[in-house]
Amino acid sequence: MVEASAFFTGSPKIDIDSSFSGTCIGVADALKDEETKLKDDVADYDFLPKLQAGVIYRF
């Protein structure tokens, strides 16, 4: 038994926040930069592939 398929997940939603962003200089900017990089990295992953294989034995 073999099954191949794909799941449509849609565009990922990413939001990075910190309670320290108001007290530390540059943390808010660094978080925004990291959020933008992460969104760019995962933007192409709308579909997740699935491959399943199994063996059935009767006696």
N, CA, C and O atoms as a Tripos MOL2 file, in Angstrom:
@<TRIPOS>MOLECULE
protein
  236   235    59     0     0
PROTEIN
NO_CHARGES

@<TRIPOS>ATOM
      1 N           0.8420   -1.1580    0.0000 N.3       1 MET1
      2 CA          0.0000    0.0000    0.0000 C.3       1 MET1
      3 C           0.9010    1.2380    0.0000 C.2       1 MET1
      4 O           1.8010    1.3600    0.8310 O.2       1 MET1
      5 N           0.6510    2.1490   -0.9340 N.am      2 VAL2
      6 CA          1.4150    3.3970   -1.0350 C.3       2 VAL2
      7 C           0.4390    4.5360   -1.2970 C.2       2 VAL2
      8 O          -0.4680    4.4170   -2.1210 O.2       2 VAL2
      9 N           0.6330    5.6210   -0.5960 N.am      3 GLU3
     10 CA         -0.2100    6.8010   -0.7780 C.3       3 GLU3
     11 C           0.6840    8.0300   -0.8370 C.2       3 GLU3
     12 O           1.5650    8.2120    0.0030 O.2       3 GLU3
     13 N           0.4490    8.8700   -1.8370 N.am      4 ALA4
     14 CA          1.1770   10.1300   -1.9650 C.3       4 ALA4
     15 C           0.1550   11.2510   -2.0920 C.2       4 ALA4
     16 O          -0.7950   11.1480   -2.8680 O.2       4 ALA4
     17 N           0.3500   12.3130   -1.3340 N.am      5 SER5
     18 CA         -0.5790   13.4340   -1.3870 C.3       5 SER5
     19 C           0.1250   14.6900   -0.9030 C.2       5 SER5
     20 O           1.3090   14.6670   -0.5650 O.2       5 SER5
     21 N          -0.6150   15.7740   -0.8750 N.am      6 ALA6
     22 CA         -0.0790   17.0410   -0.3810 C.3       6 ALA6
     23 C          -1.1880   17.7840    0.3470 C.2       6 ALA6
     24 O          -2.3620   17.6760   -0.0060 O.2       6 ALA6
     25 N          -0.8030   18.5330    1.3590 N.am      7 PHE7
     26 CA         -1.7350   19.3460    2.1310 C.3       7 PHE7
     27 C          -1.5240   20.8090    1.7720 C.2       7 PHE7
     28 O          -0.3950   21.3000    1.7720 O.2       7 PHE7
     29 N          -2.6080   21.4990    1.4680 N.am      8 PHE8
     30 CA         -2.5230   22.9360    1.2410 C.3       8 PHE8
     31 C          -2.6800   23.6280    2.5810 C.2       8 PHE8
     32 O          -3.7330   23.5270    3.2110 O.2       8 PHE8
     33 N          -1.6500   24.3290    3.0240 N.am      9 THR9
     34 CA         -1.6710   24.9760    4.3280 C.3       9 THR9
     35 C          -1.9240   26.4730    4.2330 C.2       9 THR9
     36 O          -2.2220   27.1150    5.2400 O.2       9 THR9
     37 N          -1.8110   27.0270    3.0530 N.am     10 GLY10
     38 CA         -1.9670   28.4730    2.9110 C.3      10 GLY10
     39 C          -0.7080   29.2040    3.3350 C.2      10 GLY10
     40 O           0.2890   28.5860    3.7090 O.2      10 GLY10
     41 N          -0.7620   30.4860    3.2740 N.am     11 SER11
     42 CA          0.3920   31.2910    3.6440 C.3      11 SER11
     43 C           0.5300   31.3330    5.1660 C.2      11 SER11
     44 O          -0.4520   31.5990    5.8600 O.2      11 SER11
     45 N           1.7260   31.0770    5.6990 N.am     12 PRO12
     46 CA          1.9010   31.0900    7.1510 C.3      12 PRO12
     47 C           1.7700   32.4960    7.7180 C.2      12 PRO12
     48 O           2.1390   33.4760    7.0700 O.2      12 PRO12
     49 N           1.2460   32.5840    8.9250 N.am     13 LYS13
     50 CA          1.1210   33.8600    9.6190 C.3      13 LYS13
     51 C           2.1380   33.8810   10.7580 C.2      13 LYS13
     52 O           2.1310   33.0110   11.6290 O.2      13 LYS13
     53 N           2.9990   34.8740   10.7390 N.am     14 ILE14
     54 CA          4.0880   34.9420   11.7130 C.3      14 ILE14
     55 C           4.0250   36.2870   12.4280 C.2      14 ILE14
     56 O           3.8940   37.3330   11.7930 O.2      14 ILE14
     57 N           4.1200   36.2480   13.7540 N.am     15 ASP15
     58 CA          4.1510   37.4610   14.5590 C.3      15 ASP15
     59 C           5.1010   37.2220   15.7330 C.2      15 ASP15
     60 O           4.8630   36.3450   16.5640 O.2      15 ASP15
     61 N           6.1630   37.9980   15.7940 N.am     16 ILE16
     62 CA          7.1350   37.8870   16.8760 C.3      16 ILE16
     63 C           6.9910   39.1140   17.7640 C.2      16 ILE16
     64 O           7.0000   40.2470   17.2830 O.2      16 ILE16
     65 N           6.8580   38.8750   19.0630 N.am     17 ASP17
     66 CA          6.6930   39.9640   20.0130 C.3      17 ASP17
     67 C           7.4870   39.6430   21.2850 C.2      17 ASP17
     68 O           7.7630   38.4790   21.5760 O.2      17 ASP17
     69 N           7.8430   40.6680   22.0240 N.am     18 SER18
     70 CA          8.5940   40.4800   23.2570 C.3      18 SER18
     71 C           8.1880   41.5420   24.2670 C.2      18 SER18
     72 O           7.8710   42.6740   23.9020 O.2      18 SER18
     73 N           8.2010   41.1750   25.5120 N.am     19 SER19
     74 CA          7.8970   42.1460   26.5580 C.3      19 SER19
     75 C           9.1110   43.0330   26.8580 C.2      19 SER19
     76 O           8.9820   44.0380   27.5560 O.2      19 SER19
     77 N          10.2820   42.6700   26.3400 N.am     20 PHE20
     78 CA         11.4980   43.4400   26.5720 C.3      20 PHE20
     79 C          11.7550   44.4780   25.4880 C.2      20 PHE20
     80 O          12.6990   45.2590   25.6050 O.2      20 PHE20
     81 N          10.9390   44.5090   24.4330 N.am     21 SER21
     82 CA         11.2280   45.3760   23.2960 C.3      21 SER21
     83 C          11.1620   46.8600   23.6570 C.2      21 SER21
     84 O          11.8070   47.6740   22.9970 O.2      21 SER21
     85 N          10.3960   47.2340   24.6920 N.am     22 GLY22
     86 CA         10.3160   48.6380   25.0770 C.3      22 GLY22
     87 C          11.4440   49.0730   25.9930 C.2      22 GLY22
     88 O          11.7300   50.2660   26.0940 O.2      22 GLY22
     89 N          12.0840   48.1370   26.6580 N.am     23 THR23
     90 CA         13.1130   48.5040   27.6410 C.3      23 THR23
     91 C          14.5310   48.3870   27.0990 C.2      23 THR23
     92 O          15.4350   49.0460   27.6130 O.2      23 THR23
     93 N          14.7470   47.5760   26.0870 N.am     24 CYS24
     94 CA         16.0930   47.3790   25.5330 C.3      24 CYS24
     95 C          16.2070   48.0830   24.1870 C.2      24 CYS24
     96 O          15.3310   47.9670   23.3290 O.2      24 CYS24
     97 N          17.2870   48.8030   24.0240 N.am     25 ILE25
     98 CA         17.5100   49.5390   22.7830 C.3      25 ILE25
     99 C          17.8430   48.5600   21.6600 C.2      25 ILE25
    100 O          18.7230   47.7120   21.8060 O.2      25 ILE25
    101 N          17.1390   48.6840   20.5490 N.am     26 GLY26
    102 CA         17.4200   47.8700   19.3690 C.3      26 GLY26
    103 C          16.7030   46.5350   19.3160 C.2      26 GLY26
    104 O          16.7240   45.8740   18.2770 O.2      26 GLY26
    105 N          16.0670   46.1170   20.4020 N.am     27 VAL27
    106 CA         15.4060   44.8150   20.4100 C.3      27 VAL27
    107 C          14.2040   44.8140   19.4710 C.2      27 VAL27
    108 O          13.9890   43.8410   18.7480 O.2      27 VAL27
    109 N          13.4240   45.8820   19.4720 N.am     28 ALA28
    110 CA         12.2480   45.9610   18.6030 C.3      28 ALA28
    111 C          12.6510   45.8980   17.1300 C.2      28 ALA28
    112 O          12.0040   45.2190   16.3340 O.2      28 ALA28
    113 N          13.7100   46.6000   16.7760 N.am     29 ASP29
    114 CA         14.1880   46.5680   15.3870 C.3      29 ASP29
    115 C          14.7180   45.1880   15.0150 C.2      29 ASP29
    116 O          14.4750   44.7050   13.9100 O.2      29 ASP29
    117 N          15.4420   44.5540   15.9340 N.am     30 ALA30
    118 CA         15.9780   43.2200   15.6770 C.3      30 ALA30
    119 C          14.8470   42.2020   15.5120 C.2      30 ALA30
    120 O          14.9330   41.3110   14.6670 O.2      30 ALA30
    121 N          13.7920   42.3330   16.3150 N.am     31 LEU31
    122 CA         12.6520   41.4240   16.1950 C.3      31 LEU31
    123 C          11.9320   41.6120   14.8680 C.2      31 LEU31
    124 O          11.5360   40.6330   14.2360 O.2      31 LEU31
    125 N          11.7580   42.8500   14.4410 N.am     32 LYS32
    126 CA         11.1130   43.1130   13.1460 C.3      32 LYS32
    127 C          11.9510   42.5490   11.9980 C.2      32 LYS32
    128 O          11.4040   41.9680   11.0610 O.2      32 LYS32
    129 N          13.2710   42.7170   12.0650 N.am     33 ASP33
    130 CA         14.1530   42.1690   11.0320 C.3      33 ASP33
    131 C          14.0560   40.6460   10.9870 C.2      33 ASP33
    132 O          13.9840   40.0570    9.9090 O.2      33 ASP33
    133 N          14.0520   40.0170   12.1470 N.am     34 GLU34
    134 CA         13.9780   38.5550   12.2180 C.3      34 GLU34
    135 C          12.6190   38.0590   11.7170 C.2      34 GLU34
    136 O          12.5450   37.0280   11.0490 O.2      34 GLU34
    137 N          11.5640   38.7750   12.0330 N.am     35 GLU35
    138 CA         10.2250   38.4120   11.5580 C.3      35 GLU35
    139 C          10.1540   38.4960   10.0420 C.2      35 GLU35
    140 O           9.5670   37.6230    9.4030 O.2      35 GLU35
    141 N          10.7420   39.5300    9.4580 N.am     36 THR36
    142 CA         10.7590   39.6880    7.9990 C.3      36 THR36
    143 C          11.5540   38.5710    7.3400 C.2      36 THR36
    144 O          11.1230   38.0260    6.3250 O.2      36 THR36
    145 N          12.7100   38.2200    7.9010 N.am     37 LYS37
    146 CA         13.5220   37.1350    7.3500 C.3      37 LYS37
    147 C          12.7820   35.8040    7.4090 C.2      37 LYS37
    148 O          12.8120   35.0260    6.4550 O.2      37 LYS37
    149 N          12.1190   35.5470    8.5290 N.am     38 LEU38
    150 CA         11.3840   34.2950    8.6960 C.3      38 LEU38
    151 C          10.2070   34.2120    7.7300 C.2      38 LEU38
    152 O           9.9510   33.1470    7.1670 O.2      38 LEU38
    153 N           9.4880   35.3100    7.5270 N.am     39 LYS39
    154 CA          8.3860   35.3360    6.5670 C.3      39 LYS39
    155 C           8.8910   35.0490    5.1520 C.2      39 LYS39
    156 O           8.2420   34.3250    4.3960 O.2      39 LYS39
    157 N          10.0430   35.6130    4.7940 N.am     40 ASP40
    158 CA         10.6210   35.3570    3.4720 C.3      40 ASP40
    159 C          11.0380   33.9020    3.3190 C.2      40 ASP40
    160 O          10.8830   33.3250    2.2420 O.2      40 ASP40
    161 N          11.5660   33.2990    4.3830 N.am     41 ASP41
    162 CA         12.0290   31.9090    4.3210 C.3      41 ASP41
    163 C          10.8830   30.9170    4.1590 C.2      41 ASP41
    164 O          11.0360   29.9250    3.4470 O.2      41 ASP41
    165 N           9.7560   31.1520    4.7910 N.am     42 VAL42
    166 CA          8.6620   30.1800    4.7590 C.3      42 VAL42
    167 C           7.5690   30.5240    3.7510 C.2      42 VAL42
    168 O           6.5740   29.8050    3.6620 O.2      42 VAL42
    169 N           7.7270   31.5930    3.0010 N.am     43 ALA43
    170 CA          6.6890   32.0340    2.0570 C.3      43 ALA43
    171 C           6.4200   31.0070    0.9530 C.2      43 ALA43
    172 O           5.3080   30.9620    0.4260 O.2      43 ALA43
    173 N           7.3880   30.2000    0.6000 N.am     44 ASP44
    174 CA          7.2310   29.2350   -0.4950 C.3      44 ASP44
    175 C           6.6200   27.9130   -0.0540 C.2      44 ASP44
    176 O           6.4030   27.0420   -0.8960 O.2      44 ASP44
    177 N           6.3370   27.7300    1.2180 N.am     45 TYR45
    178 CA          5.8400   26.4540    1.7220 C.3      45 TYR45
    179 C           4.3220   26.4720    1.9180 C.2      45 TYR45
    180 O           3.8270   26.3940    3.0430 O.2      45 TYR45
    181 N           3.5850   26.5790    0.7900 N.am     46 ASP46
    182 CA          2.1240   26.5320    0.8480 C.3      46 ASP46
    183 C           1.6130   25.0960    0.8680 C.2      46 ASP46
    184 O           0.5220   24.8350    1.3740 O.2      46 ASP46
    185 N           2.3860   24.1700    0.3280 N.am     47 PHE47
    186 CA          2.0000   22.7660    0.2720 C.3      47 PHE47
    187 C           2.9850   21.9180    1.0690 C.2      47 PHE47
    188 O           4.1980   22.1050    0.9740 O.2      47 PHE47
    189 N           2.4560   20.9900    1.8490 N.am     48 LEU48
    190 CA          3.2950   20.0540    2.5860 C.3      48 LEU48
    191 C           3.0850   18.6590    1.9960 C.2      48 LEU48
    192 O           1.9590   18.1620    1.9910 O.2      48 LEU48
    193 N           4.1450   18.0210    1.5010 N.am     49 PRO49
    194 CA          3.9890   16.6970    0.9020 C.3      49 PRO49
    195 C           3.7840   15.6080    1.9530 C.2      49 PRO49
    196 O           4.2330   15.7280    3.0930 O.2      49 PRO49
    197 N           3.0980   14.5480    1.5430 N.am     50 LYS50
    198 CA          2.8750   13.4050    2.4240 C.3      50 LYS50
    199 C           3.0870   12.1410    1.6120 C.2      50 LYS50
    200 O           2.5040   11.9850    0.5390 O.2      50 LYS50
    201 N           3.9070   11.2480    2.1090 N.am     51 LEU51
    202 CA          4.1400    9.9450    1.4980 C.3      51 LEU51
    203 C           3.9700    8.8960    2.5870 C.2      51 LEU51
    204 O           4.6410    8.9350    3.6180 O.2      51 LEU51
    205 N           3.0730    7.9700    2.3440 N.am     52 GLN52
    206 CA          2.7680    6.9410    3.3370 C.3      52 GLN52
    207 C           2.8660    5.5800    2.6730 C.2      52 GLN52
    208 O           2.3510    5.3880    1.5710 O.2      52 GLN52
    209 N           3.5160    4.6450    3.3250 N.am     53 ALA53
    210 CA          3.6520    3.2850    2.8030 C.3      53 ALA53
    211 C           3.3320    2.2870    3.9200 C.2      53 ALA53
    212 O           3.6020    2.5430    5.0930 O.2      53 ALA53
    213 N           2.7690    1.1820    3.5450 N.am     54 GLY54
    214 CA          2.4240    0.1640    4.5340 C.3      54 GLY54
    215 C           2.4170   -1.2170    3.9270 C.2      54 GLY54
    216 O           2.3870   -1.3700    2.7060 O.2      54 GLY54
    217 N           2.4440   -2.2210    4.7770 N.am     55 VAL55
    218 CA          2.4400   -3.6150    4.3590 C.3      55 VAL55
    219 C           1.3210   -4.3310    5.1190 C.2      55 VAL55
    220 O           1.1810   -4.1710    6.3310 O.2      55 VAL55
    221 N           0.5460   -5.1060    4.4070 N.am     56 ILE56
    222 CA         -0.5160   -5.9020    5.0270 C.3      56 ILE56
    223 C          -0.1590   -7.3800    4.8510 C.2      56 ILE56
    224 O           0.1440   -7.8270    3.7450 O.2      56 ILE56
    225 N          -0.1980   -8.1190    5.9350 N.am     57 TYR57
    226 CA          0.1300   -9.5480    5.8930 C.3      57 TYR57
    227 C          -0.9890  -10.3050    6.5800 C.2      57 TYR57
    228 O          -1.3430  -10.0040    7.7200 O.2      57 TYR57
    229 N          -1.5460  -11.2880    5.8860 N.am     58 ARG58
    230 CA         -2.5910  -12.1390    6.4710 C.3      58 ARG58
    231 C          -2.1300  -13.5790    6.4730 C.2      58 ARG58
    232 O          -1.4640  -14.0360    5.5440 O.2      58 ARG58
    233 N          -2.4900  -14.2830    7.5200 N.am     59 PHE59
    234 CA         -2.1650  -15.7050    7.5810 C.3      59 PHE59
    235 C          -3.3050  -16.4690    8.1980 C.2      59 PHE59
    236 O          -3.2250  -17.6890    8.3400 O.2      59 PHE59
@<TRIPOS>BOND
     1     1     2 1
     2     2     3 1
     3     3     4 2
     4     3     5 am
     5     5     6 1
     6     6     7 1
     7     7     8 2
     8     7     9 am
     9     9    10 1
    10    10    11 1
    11    11    12 2
    12    11    13 am
    13    13    14 1
    14    14    15 1
    15    15    16 2
    16    15    17 am
    17    17    18 1
    18    18    19 1
    19    19    20 2
    20    19    21 am
    21    21    22 1
    22    22    23 1
    23    23    24 2
    24    23    25 am
    25    25    26 1
    26    26    27 1
    27    27    28 2
    28    27    29 am
    29    29    30 1
    30    30    31 1
    31    31    32 2
    32    31    33 am
    33    33    34 1
    34    34    35 1
    35    35    36 2
    36    35    37 am
    37    37    38 1
    38    38    39 1
    39    39    40 2
    40    39    41 am
    41    41    42 1
    42    42    43 1
    43    43    44 2
    44    43    45 am
    45    45    46 1
    46    46    47 1
    47    47    48 2
    48    47    49 am
    49    49    50 1
    50    50    51 1
    51    51    52 2
    52    51    53 am
    53    53    54 1
    54    54    55 1
    55    55    56 2
    56    55    57 am
    57    57    58 1
    58    58    59 1
    59    59    60 2
    60    59    61 am
    61    61    62 1
    62    62    63 1
    63    63    64 2
    64    63    65 am
    65    65    66 1
    66    66    67 1
    67    67    68 2
    68    67    69 am
    69    69    70 1
    70    70    71 1
    71    71    72 2
    72    71    73 am
    73    73    74 1
    74    74    75 1
    75    75    76 2
    76    75    77 am
    77    77    78 1
    78    78    79 1
    79    79    80 2
    80    79    81 am
    81    81    82 1
    82    82    83 1
    83    83    84 2
    84    83    85 am
    85    85    86 1
    86    86    87 1
    87    87    88 2
    88    87    89 am
    89    89    90 1
    90    90    91 1
    91    91    92 2
    92    91    93 am
    93    93    94 1
    94    94    95 1
    95    95    96 2
    96    95    97 am
    97    97    98 1
    98    98    99 1
    99    99   100 2
   100    99   101 am
   101   101   102 1
   102   102   103 1
   103   103   104 2
   104   103   105 am
   105   105   106 1
   106   106   107 1
   107   107   108 2
   108   107   109 am
   109   109   110 1
   110   110   111 1
   111   111   112 2
   112   111   113 am
   113   113   114 1
   114   114   115 1
   115   115   116 2
   116   115   117 am
   117   117   118 1
   118   118   119 1
   119   119   120 2
   120   119   121 am
   121   121   122 1
   122   122   123 1
   123   123   124 2
   124   123   125 am
   125   125   126 1
   126   126   127 1
   127   127   128 2
   128   127   129 am
   129   129   130 1
   130   130   131 1
   131   131   132 2
   132   131   133 am
   133   133   134 1
   134   134   135 1
   135   135   136 2
   136   135   137 am
   137   137   138 1
   138   138   139 1
   139   139   140 2
   140   139   141 am
   141   141   142 1
   142   142   143 1
   143   143   144 2
   144   143   145 am
   145   145   146 1
   146   146   147 1
   147   147   148 2
   148   147   149 am
   149   149   150 1
   150   150   151 1
   151   151   152 2
   152   151   153 am
   153   153   154 1
   154   154   155 1
   155   155   156 2
   156   155   157 am
   157   157   158 1
   158   158   159 1
   159   159   160 2
   160   159   161 am
   161   161   162 1
   162   162   163 1
   163   163   164 2
   164   163   165 am
   165   165   166 1
   166   166   167 1
   167   167   168 2
   168   167   169 am
   169   169   170 1
   170   170   171 1
   171   171   172 2
   172   171   173 am
   173   173   174 1
   174   174   175 1
   175   175   176 2
   176   175   177 am
   177   177   178 1
   178   178   179 1
   179   179   180 2
   180   179   181 am
   181   181   182 1
   182   182   183 1
   183   183   184 2
   184   183   185 am
   185   185   186 1
   186   186   187 1
   187   187   188 2
   188   187   189 am
   189   189   190 1
   190   190   191 1
   191   191   192 2
   192   191   193 am
   193   193   194 1
   194   194   195 1
   195   195   196 2
   196   195   197 am
   197   197   198 1
   198   198   199 1
   199   199   200 2
   200   199   201 am
   201   201   202 1
   202   202   203 1
   203   203   204 2
   204   203   205 am
   205   205   206 1
   206   206   207 1
   207   207   208 2
   208   207   209 am
   209   209   210 1
   210   210   211 1
   211   211   212 2
   212   211   213 am
   213   213   214 1
   214   214   215 1
   215   215   216 2
   216   215   217 am
   217   217   218 1
   218   218   219 1
   219   219   220 2
   220   219   221 am
   221   221   222 1
   222   222   223 1
   223   223   224 2
   224   223   225 am
   225   225   226 1
   226   226   227 1
   227   227   228 2
   228   227   229 am
   229   229   230 1
   230   230   231 1
   231   231   232 2
   232   231   233 am
   233   233   234 1
   234   234   235 1
   235   235   236 2
@<TRIPOS>SUBSTRUCTURE
     1 MET1         2 RESIDUE 1 A MET
     2 VAL2         6 RESIDUE 1 A VAL
     3 GLU3        10 RESIDUE 1 A GLU
     4 ALA4        14 RESIDUE 1 A ALA
     5 SER5        18 RESIDUE 1 A SER
     6 ALA6        22 RESIDUE 1 A ALA
     7 PHE7        26 RESIDUE 1 A PHE
     8 PHE8        30 RESIDUE 1 A PHE
     9 THR9        34 RESIDUE 1 A THR
    10 GLY10       38 RESIDUE 1 A GLY
    11 SER11       42 RESIDUE 1 A SER
    12 PRO12       46 RESIDUE 1 A PRO
    13 LYS13       50 RESIDUE 1 A LYS
    14 ILE14       54 RESIDUE 1 A ILE
    15 ASP15       58 RESIDUE 1 A ASP
    16 ILE16       62 RESIDUE 1 A ILE
    17 ASP17       66 RESIDUE 1 A ASP
    18 SER18       70 RESIDUE 1 A SER
    19 SER19       74 RESIDUE 1 A SER
    20 PHE20       78 RESIDUE 1 A PHE
    21 SER21       82 RESIDUE 1 A SER
    22 GLY22       86 RESIDUE 1 A GLY
    23 THR23       90 RESIDUE 1 A THR
    24 CYS24       94 RESIDUE 1 A CYS
    25 ILE25       98 RESIDUE 1 A ILE
    26 GLY26      102 RESIDUE 1 A GLY
    27 VAL27      106 RESIDUE 1 A VAL
    28 ALA28      110 RESIDUE 1 A ALA
    29 ASP29      114 RESIDUE 1 A ASP
    30 ALA30      118 RESIDUE 1 A ALA
    31 LEU31      122 RESIDUE 1 A LEU
    32 LYS32      126 RESIDUE 1 A LYS
    33 ASP33      130 RESIDUE 1 A ASP
    34 GLU34      134 RESIDUE 1 A GLU
    35 GLU35      138 RESIDUE 1 A GLU
    36 THR36      142 RESIDUE 1 A THR
    37 LYS37      146 RESIDUE 1 A LYS
    38 LEU38      150 RESIDUE 1 A LEU
    39 LYS39      154 RESIDUE 1 A LYS
    40 ASP40      158 RESIDUE 1 A ASP
    41 ASP41      162 RESIDUE 1 A ASP
    42 VAL42      166 RESIDUE 1 A VAL
    43 ALA43      170 RESIDUE 1 A ALA
    44 ASP44      174 RESIDUE 1 A ASP
    45 TYR45      178 RESIDUE 1 A TYR
    46 ASP46      182 RESIDUE 1 A ASP
    47 PHE47      186 RESIDUE 1 A PHE
    48 LEU48      190 RESIDUE 1 A LEU
    49 PRO49      194 RESIDUE 1 A PRO
    50 LYS50      198 RESIDUE 1 A LYS
    51 LEU51      202 RESIDUE 1 A LEU
    52 GLN52      206 RESIDUE 1 A GLN
    53 ALA53      210 RESIDUE 1 A ALA
    54 GLY54      214 RESIDUE 1 A GLY
    55 VAL55      218 RESIDUE 1 A VAL
    56 ILE56      222 RESIDUE 1 A ILE
    57 TYR57      226 RESIDUE 1 A TYR
    58 ARG58      230 RESIDUE 1 A ARG
    59 PHE59      234 RESIDUE 1 A PHE
